Amino acid sequence: MGKMKELYIEELKNKQSFKTLYPDQADMMNNEQCLNCLSFSTIQIKTYTYKCDECGVTMVEIDNQLRLT
């Protein structure tokens, strides 16, 4: 039973590392691209305001385009 548990945990780790190495394109495209560091880890904090998790820059959406504030 111990060996099966080890194999199961190893398989879970492999799946998790695969997701971090090769992120799903749909997940990446749900977020806007940061204008400062070009990462896709932006979050919407208000209706037209976005903040980047990587570099901390705040952006505003004007005419369907992001602008640095």
Helices and strands as residue ranges (DSSP letters): H 2-21, H 25-30, E 42-46, E 49-52, E 58-62, E 65-68
